[in-house]
């Protein structure tokens, strides 16, 4: 094989996929990136057997072929090249020669015949979504997934349809995030559970991309296709919790705050919080008082009063401030609305005028 391609194109492609190339001692082939030279393009493929990625970029082809080049070595080399606009890749005796201007480097490769194929889904369900919407949905909820694998269905992102929305959900049982994305799909999607680590990679791979992603899935695998990108992931075989039951249908106390004021007060609370990250919220609609208190015996304490619109019953309730501050990346409105049902019931947070995102946090025991 021999080809010439734009340096920045292949650097970008390799930087996207090399992060899943690990240090697999039992299967060294999984530490490589497979380069497949086609008629007018070169395809880069990587897999860790849990997820797989293919990215296709245009190239000037002189001869066809394939090599399995160590991913970390190839990535480090490309990231170190600053001169020249184009890169020439040539297979020589099973190895890969990389040429830029007059500089040549030879990388020892493995046999491409050992590289595993990626799953192809011929039969199963399918739907479509814009790349930007897919990223928005995942990023709005991914931080709420459990990092523990003890309950795989909680260490995941759950995707299903509701009316004309594709709904993204994640929970670790202490907090829950739900994001509804408007979509024109007519098909009902009963539910897909994607491991959260795979969902993170999925979002990263399609970051900055545009266009319609074709999504196909069966019981075990899901595939995301967009022009030059092909991404496949394992699906968790399990049942996601019936989370709708824990989202309150009514509330007794309601607070509307400017988002930036609320965020700033949480950052100050962080300084003076205890080892449990506890922040105490006191709401008194009658006195028109909303106060956030934190106390650390070794550092000091803070008592912050915010202006806002308050309604309902007086309430004092405690939360882990880290769980609250995480959701701000999914809140895009200037003001937020906080709803509570009592000191021992979960709190919900939404952007004012936006019902597409709901964040639920369980209170702390004092």
C-alpha positions in Angstrom: 0.0 0.0 0.0 1.0 3.6 -0.7 -0.9 6.8 -0.3 -0.6 10.5 0.3 -3.1 12.4 2.5 -3.5 15.8 4.2 -1.5 15.7 7.5 -4.2 17.5 9.5 -6.9 15.1 8.4 -5.1 12.0 9.5 -3.9 13.6 12.7 -7.5 14.5 13.6 -8.7 11.0 12.8 -6.0 9.3 14.8 -6.5 11.6 17.8 -10.2 10.6 17.8 -9.7 6.9 17.8 -6.4 6.3 19.5 -7.9 6.8 23.0 -9.6 3.4 22.8 -6.4 1.7 21.9 -5.1 0.3 25.2 -2.3 -1.8 26.5 -3.8 -5.2 25.9 -1.1 -7.8 26.8 -3.1 -10.8 25.9 -4.2 -9.5 22.5 -1.5 -7.1 21.1 -3.5 -6.6 17.9 -6.0 -4.5 19.9 -3.2 -2.0 20.6 -3.1 -1.2 16.9 -4.9 1.0 14.4 -5.8 -0.8 11.3 -5.2 1.2 8.1 -7.2 0.0 5.1 -6.4 1.7 1.8 -9.4 1.8 -0.6 -9.8 3.2 -4.1 -10.0 6.9 -3.1 -9.9 6.8 0.7 -8.1 5.4 3.7 -10.1 3.9 6.6 -8.7 3.9 10.1 -10.2 1.2 12.4 -9.7 0.7 16.2 -11.5 -1.5 18.7 -11.2 -2.8 22.3 -13.9 -5.4 21.7 -16.4 -3.3 23.7 -16.5 -0.5 21.2 -15.2 -0.1 17.7 -14.6 2.9 15.5 -13.9 3.5 11.8 -13.1 6.9 10.3 -12.6 7.4 6.6 -10.6 10.2 5.1 -9.8 11.1 1.5 -6.4 10.3 0.1 -4.4 10.1 -3.1 -3.9 6.4 -3.6 -1.0 4.8 -5.4 -1.5 1.2 -4.3 -4.0 -0.7 -2.1 -3.3 -2.7 1.0 -3.5 -2.6 4.8 -1.3 -2.5 7.9 -1.9 -2.7 11.7 0.2 0.0 13.2 0.7 0.4 17.0 -1.8 3.2 17.9 0.1 5.0 20.6 3.3 5.1 18.5 1.5 6.3 15.4 -0.4 9.0 17.3 2.7 10.2 19.1 4.6 10.5 15.8 1.8 12.4 14.0 1.3 14.8 16.9 5.1 15.6 16.8 5.1 16.5 13.1 4.8 20.2 12.5 6.3 20.7 9.0 4.7 19.8 5.7 1.0 19.8 4.6 0.9 16.2 3.4 1.9 12.8 4.8 3.0 9.8 2.7 2.3 6.4 4.1 3.8 3.3 2.5 3.9 -0.3 3.6 7.3 -1.9 3.4 7.8 -5.5 4.3 4.8 -5.5 6.6 5.9 -2.3 8.4 4.8 1.4 7.9 7.0 4.1 6.5 5.8 7.6 7.3 7.2 10.4 5.2 6.9 14.2 5.5 9.0 16.3 3.2 12.4 14.5 3.3 11.9 13.0 6.7 11.1 9.3 6.9 10.2 7.1 9.9 9.6 3.4 10.0 7.1 1.9 12.4 7.0 -1.9 13.1 3.5 -3.3 12.5 1.5 -6.4 13.2 -0.3 -8.6 10.6 -3.6 -6.9 9.6 -5.1 -10.4 9.2 -5.3 -10.7 13.0 -7.4 -7.6 13.4 -11.0 -8.3 14.4 -13.9 -7.2 12.2 -16.5 -4.7 13.5 -20.1 -5.8 14.0 -22.5 -5.2 11.1 -26.2 -5.1 11.9 -28.3 -6.4 9.0 -31.5 -6.9 10.9 -32.8 -4.9 13.9 -34.4 -1.6 14.7 -33.2 1.8 13.5 -33.7 5.6 13.9 -32.1 8.8 12.9 -30.8 11.8 14.9 -28.7 14.9 14.2 -25.1 14.7 15.4 -25.5 17.9 17.4 -28.6 16.6 19.1 -27.0 13.3 20.0 -24.1 15.1 21.6 -26.5 17.4 23.5 -28.5 14.5 24.8 -25.5 12.5 26.1 -23.7 15.5 27.6 -26.8 16.6 29.4 -27.0 13.4 31.5 -23.8 11.5 31.4 -22.4 12.9 34.6 -25.3 11.4 36.5 -24.4 7.8 35.6 -22.8 5.6 38.3 -19.1 5.0 37.9 -19.4 1.6 39.6 -20.0 -1.5 37.5 -21.8 -3.4 40.3 -25.2 -2.4 38.7 -24.5 -2.1 34.9 -27.9 -0.6 34.2 -27.0 2.4 36.5 -23.5 2.7 34.9 -25.1 3.7 31.6 -27.1 6.1 29.5 -30.7 5.0 28.8 -32.2 6.1 25.5 -35.9 5.8 24.6 -38.6 7.7 22.8 -41.5 9.6 24.3 -44.1 11.3 22.0 -41.9 13.2 19.4 -38.8 13.2 21.7 -35.7 11.0 22.0 -35.1 10.9 25.7 -31.7 10.5 27.4 -31.5 9.4 31.0 -28.8 8.6 33.5 -28.9 7.9 37.3 -26.7 6.6 40.0 -29.6 6.4 42.5 -28.6 9.6 44.3 -29.4 11.9 41.4 -31.0 11.6 38.0 -30.8 13.6 34.8 -33.4 13.4 31.9 -33.0 15.3 28.6 -35.7 15.3 25.9 -34.6 16.1 22.4 -37.1 16.9 19.7 -36.9 14.4 16.8 -39.0 13.6 13.8 -38.7 9.8 14.1 -42.0 8.0 13.8 -40.8 4.8 15.3 -41.2 3.9 18.9 -37.9 3.2 20.7 -38.5 0.9 23.7 -35.1 1.5 25.2 -31.4 1.1 24.7 -28.9 0.9 27.6 -25.4 2.0 26.6 -22.4 1.7 29.0 -21.5 5.2 30.2 -17.8 4.8 29.3 -18.9 3.9 25.7 -21.4 6.9 25.7 -18.5 9.2 26.7 -16.5 7.9 23.7 -19.5 8.2 21.5 -20.0 11.8 22.3 -16.3 12.6 21.9 -16.1 10.9 18.5 -19.0 12.9 17.1 -18.0 16.2 18.8 -18.1 19.0 16.3 -19.7 16.8 13.6 -22.9 17.7 11.7 -25.4 15.8 9.7 -27.8 13.0 10.3 -26.6 9.9 12.2 -28.1 6.5 11.1 -28.5 4.4 14.3 -29.2 0.6 14.0 -29.3 -1.8 16.9 -30.3 -5.3 17.9 -30.3 -7.1 21.3 -26.5 -6.9 21.8 -25.0 -4.2 19.6 -25.7 -0.6 18.4 -24.1 1.1 15.4 -23.9 4.9 14.7 -23.1 5.8 11.1 -22.4 9.3 9.8 -20.8 9.7 6.3 -17.2 9.0 7.2 -17.6 7.7 10.8 -18.8 4.3 11.9 -19.1 3.6 15.7 -20.3 0.4 17.3 -20.9 -0.3 21.0 -22.1 -3.1 23.2 -25.6 -2.8 24.7 -26.3 -3.7 28.3 -28.7 -6.6 28.6 -30.8 -5.4 31.6 -33.7 -3.3 32.7 -33.3 0.4 33.4 -35.2 1.5 36.6 -38.7 2.9 36.1 -37.4 6.3 36.9 -40.7 8.1 36.1 -42.1 6.9 39.4 -39.6 9.0 41.4 -40.0 12.3 39.6 -42.5 14.3 41.7 -45.8 15.2 40.0 -46.4 18.1 42.4 -44.4 20.2 44.9 -44.9 22.2 48.1 -42.1 24.7 47.8 -40.8 26.5 44.7 -37.8 28.9 44.3 -36.8 30.8 41.1 -33.2 32.1 41.1 -30.8 33.6 38.7 -28.6 30.7 37.5 -25.4 32.6 37.9 -26.2 33.7 41.5 -27.1 30.1 42.4 -23.9 28.8 40.8 -21.7 31.4 42.5 -23.2 30.6 45.9 -22.5 26.9 45.3 -18.8 27.6 44.5 -18.5 29.6 47.8 -20.2 26.8 49.6 -17.6 24.4 48.2 -14.9 26.3 50.1 -16.6 25.8 53.5 -18.3 22.5 53.1 -17.6 19.5 55.3 -16.2 16.2 54.3 -19.7 15.1 53.2 -20.0 18.2 50.9 -23.1 19.2 52.7 -24.9 22.4 51.9 -28.1 23.4 53.9 -30.8 25.3 52.1 -33.3 27.3 54.0 -36.4 28.6 52.2 -39.0 30.8 53.8 -41.5 32.3 51.3 -43.3 34.2 54.1 -40.1 36.0 55.1 -38.9 36.1 51.5 -35.6 34.4 52.5 -33.5 31.8 50.6 -30.3 31.0 52.4 -27.5 28.5 51.7 -25.3 27.5 54.6 -22.1 25.5 54.9 -19.9 24.8 57.9 -16.5 23.2 58.3 -15.1 23.1 61.8 -11.5 23.4 60.5 -12.0 26.2 58.0 -15.1 28.3 58.8 -18.6 28.8 57.6 -20.6 30.6 55.0 -24.2 32.0 55.0 -25.3 33.2 51.7 -28.7 34.8 51.1 -30.0 35.0 47.5 -32.8 37.0 45.9 -35.5 35.1 44.2 -39.2 34.4 43.8 -40.3 32.1 46.6 -43.6 30.2 46.9 -45.1 27.5 49.2 -44.1 26.1 52.5 -41.1 26.9 54.6 -38.3 24.3 54.3 -34.8 23.4 55.5 -33.1 20.7 53.5 -29.5 19.4 52.9 -27.8 18.3 49.8 -24.4 17.2 48.5 -23.4 20.4 46.7 -21.4 18.4 44.1 -24.5 16.7 42.9 -26.2 20.1 42.4 -23.4 21.9 40.6 -22.9 19.1 38.0 -26.2 19.9 36.3 -25.3 23.5 35.3 -23.6 22.2 32.2 -27.1 21.2 30.9 -28.9 24.4 32.1 -28.9 27.1 29.4 -31.5 29.5 30.7 -30.7 32.6 32.7 -32.9 31.5 35.6 -33.6 28.1 37.3 -36.6 26.8 39.1 -36.2 24.6 42.2 -39.0 22.5 43.5 -39.2 20.5 46.7 -41.8 18.4 48.5 -40.4 18.3 52.0 -37.1 17.8 53.8 -36.9 14.0 53.1 -38.1 14.2 49.4 -36.0 14.8 46.3 -35.5 18.2 44.8 -35.9 18.9 41.1 -34.1 21.6 39.1 -35.1 22.9 35.6 -34.3 26.0 33.5 -37.2 28.5 33.6 -39.4 28.0 30.6 -37.6 24.8 29.5 -39.2 21.4 30.3 -36.8 19.4 28.1 -34.3 19.0 31.0 -35.1 17.7 34.5 -32.6 17.1 37.2 -33.5 15.3 40.4 -31.3 15.2 43.6 -31.9 13.1 46.7 -31.5 15.0 50.0 -28.8 14.1 52.6 -29.6 12.8 56.1 -28.4 15.3 58.6 
